[in-house]
């Protein structure tokens, strides 16, 4: 499953969601705030991914 961490007023996030919807890619959208305080293993992986992206959104995690 693909998870996308997004924030309000994030043009890159909106573009990615639109692209995935157009291509028929199934995903679960999560708030980027979850990266700050990970609640599960997927959030922890998102934190690692965000760190590798210099904390830029959107963050994508395949789990």
N, CA, C and O of each residue as an XYZ file, in Angstrom:
252
protein
N       0.853     -1.182      0.000
C       0.000      0.000      0.000
C       0.889      1.233      0.000
O       1.950      1.251      0.624
N       0.451      2.245     -0.696
C       1.198      3.498     -0.772
C       0.560      4.516      0.171
O      -0.654      4.717      0.152
N       1.379      5.144      0.982
C       0.947      6.188      1.905
C       1.591      7.500      1.479
O       2.770      7.540      1.128
N       0.803      8.571      1.513
C       1.313      9.894      1.165
C       1.048     10.818      2.344
O      -0.087     10.957      2.800
N       2.100     11.438      2.823
C       1.997     12.406      3.918
C       1.971     13.794      3.303
O       2.890     14.186      2.583
N       0.907     14.532      3.595
C       0.699     15.841      2.983
C       0.352     16.884      4.036
O       0.079     16.565      5.194
N       0.372     18.136      3.599
C      -0.020     19.257      4.459
C      -0.951     20.171      3.663
O      -0.951     20.158      2.432
N      -1.732     20.951      4.373
C      -2.593     21.929      3.717
C      -1.720     22.967      3.013
O      -0.605     23.252      3.449
N      -2.230     23.515      1.943
C      -1.521     24.555      1.181
C      -0.168     24.077      0.661
O       0.812     24.822      0.677
N      -0.124     22.831      0.201
C       1.106     22.264     -0.357
C       0.843     21.944     -1.831
O       0.236     20.920     -2.143
N       1.297     22.816     -2.739
C       1.041     22.584     -4.168
C       1.611     21.265     -4.688
O       0.982     20.606     -5.516
N       2.794     20.873     -4.214
C       3.384     19.609     -4.656
C       2.521     18.429     -4.216
O       2.366     17.449     -4.944
N       1.966     18.541     -3.015
C       1.104     17.472     -2.492
C      -0.140     17.329     -3.361
O      -0.523     16.220     -3.731
N      -0.763     18.450     -3.680
C      -1.974     18.430     -4.492
C      -1.690     17.878     -5.889
O      -2.497     17.128     -6.439
N      -0.560     18.242     -6.454
C      -0.185     17.739     -7.782
C       0.009     16.232     -7.761
O      -0.438     15.535     -8.673
N       0.671     15.725     -6.728
C       0.917     14.293     -6.631
C      -0.396     13.529     -6.454
O      -0.602     12.491     -7.084
N      -1.279     14.040     -5.601
C      -2.570     13.377     -5.401
C      -3.371     13.352     -6.706
O      -3.977     12.337     -7.050
N      -3.370     14.465     -7.422
C      -4.089     14.540     -8.691
C      -3.514     13.545     -9.695
O      -4.259     12.864    -10.399
N      -2.189     13.465     -9.757
C      -1.517     12.534    -10.671
C      -1.910     11.098    -10.348
O      -2.255     10.329    -11.245
N      -1.856     10.738     -9.073
C      -2.195      9.371     -8.682
C      -3.652      9.049     -8.971
O      -3.966      7.942     -9.410
N      -4.544     10.003     -8.731
C      -5.960      9.764     -9.004
C      -6.183      9.570    -10.502
O      -6.965      8.712    -10.909
N      -5.498     10.364    -11.319
C      -5.618     10.253    -12.770
C      -5.100      8.905    -13.263
O      -5.679      8.300    -14.165
N      -3.993      8.437    -12.656
C      -3.374      7.171    -13.067
C      -4.032      5.961    -12.410
O      -3.712      4.822    -12.751
N      -4.933      6.193    -11.488
C      -5.601      5.086    -10.810
C      -4.770      4.426     -9.729
O      -5.037      3.285     -9.351
N      -3.769      5.124     -9.227
C      -2.923      4.596     -8.161
C      -3.662      4.730     -6.834
O      -4.109      5.817     -6.467
N      -3.784      3.624     -6.127
C      -4.456      3.652     -4.826
C      -3.460      4.102     -3.761
O      -2.317      3.645     -3.732
N      -3.908      5.004     -2.888
C      -3.048      5.503     -1.827
C      -3.887      5.907     -0.630
O      -5.095      6.124     -0.733
N      -3.211      6.002      0.511
C      -3.826      6.497      1.736
C      -3.136      7.807      2.068
O      -1.909      7.872      2.148
N      -3.931      8.847      2.260
C      -3.369     10.155      2.600
C      -3.320     10.302      4.118
O      -4.293     10.014      4.815
N      -2.176     10.753      4.615
C      -2.009     11.003      6.042
C      -1.467     12.410      6.255
O      -0.797     12.971      5.387
N      -1.761     12.961      7.405
C      -1.278     14.292      7.747
C       0.223     14.257      8.006
O       0.733     13.337      8.644
N       0.917     15.260      7.508
C       2.356     15.365      7.743
C       2.671     15.547      9.226
O       3.793     15.281      9.655
N       1.702     15.992     10.004
C       1.921     16.151     11.448
C       2.238     14.823     12.127
O       2.876     14.803     13.180
N       1.803     13.725     11.541
C       2.085     12.409     12.122
C       3.580     12.090     12.092
O       4.058     11.278     12.885
N       4.312     12.720     11.189
C       5.755     12.475     11.098
C       6.452     13.003     12.348
O       7.451     12.436     12.792
N       5.929     14.081     12.913
C       6.544     14.690     14.095
C       6.445     13.791     15.314
O       7.359     13.745     16.136
N       5.331     13.073     15.430
C       5.119     12.148     16.543
C       4.577     10.844     15.970
O       3.367     10.618     15.959
N       5.479      9.986     15.495
C       5.038      8.743     14.842
C       4.136      7.901     15.737
O       4.421      7.671     16.912
N       3.027      7.446     15.131
C       2.059      6.632     15.860
C       2.192      5.154     15.548
O       1.753      4.311     16.331
N       2.800      4.828     14.396
C       2.959      3.431     14.023
C       4.213      3.265     13.162
O       4.955      4.219     12.927
N       4.430      2.045     12.704
C       5.634      1.729     11.939
C       5.682      2.481     10.608
O       6.758      2.842     10.131
N       4.535      2.709     10.026
C       4.481      3.446      8.756
C       4.917      4.897      8.975
O       5.651      5.461      8.163
N       4.463      5.489     10.066
C       4.879      6.863     10.398
C       6.385      6.928     10.644
O       7.033      7.904     10.265
N       6.933      5.915     11.264
C       8.378      5.888     11.515
C       9.146      5.823     10.200
O      10.170      6.489     10.042
N       8.660      5.032      9.268
C       9.288      4.953      7.947
C       9.174      6.295      7.225
O      10.094      6.701      6.516
N       8.048      6.980      7.406
C       7.858      8.301      6.797
C       8.864      9.294      7.366
O       9.372     10.145      6.635
N       9.156      9.195      8.654
C      10.144     10.073      9.276
C      11.516      9.862      8.648
O      12.233     10.824      8.373
N      11.876      8.618      8.424
C      13.162      8.307      7.775
C      13.180      8.880      6.363
O      14.152      9.513      5.951
N      12.098      8.650      5.629
C      12.016      9.150      4.253
C      12.058     10.675      4.212
O      12.734     11.260      3.366
N      11.335     11.311      5.126
C      11.328     12.779      5.181
C      12.722     13.316      5.478
O      13.133     14.335      4.923
N      13.442     12.633      6.348
C      14.816     13.052      6.676
C      15.705     12.992      5.443
O      16.567     13.850      5.251
N      15.500     11.987      4.613
C      16.306     11.857      3.391
C      15.922     12.903      2.354
O      16.702     13.184      1.444
N      14.726     13.484      2.480
C      14.243     14.512      1.551
C      14.370     15.908      2.130
O      13.750     16.844      1.625
N      15.157     16.065      3.173
C      15.295     17.362      3.844
C      13.949     17.892      4.325
O      13.697     19.096      4.285
N      13.097     16.994      4.776
C      11.778     17.300      5.344
C      10.844     18.016      4.365
O       9.964     18.766      4.788
N      11.026     17.794      3.075
C      10.142     18.384      2.078
C       8.954     17.451      1.825
O       9.096     16.229      1.792
N       7.804     18.052      1.651
C       6.588     17.284      1.357
C       6.337     17.285     -0.130
O       6.802     18.185     -0.830
N       5.616     16.306     -0.634
C       5.009     15.192      0.062
C       6.016     14.087      0.343
O       7.051     13.985     -0.315
N       5.695     13.268      1.327
C       6.509     12.101      1.656
C       5.709     10.878      1.256
O       4.547     10.725      1.632
N       6.353     10.002      0.481
C       5.699      8.781      0.014
C       6.337      7.578      0.695
O       7.560      7.486      0.807
N       5.490      6.659      1.148
C       5.964      5.438      1.776
C       5.199      4.261      1.171
O       3.968      4.248      1.155
N       5.940      3.284      0.679
C       5.328      2.026      0.221
C       5.492      1.024      1.347
O       6.603      0.757      1.805
N       4.368      0.474      1.788
C       4.436     -0.443      2.923
C       3.617     -1.660      2.631
O       3.538     -2.565      3.462
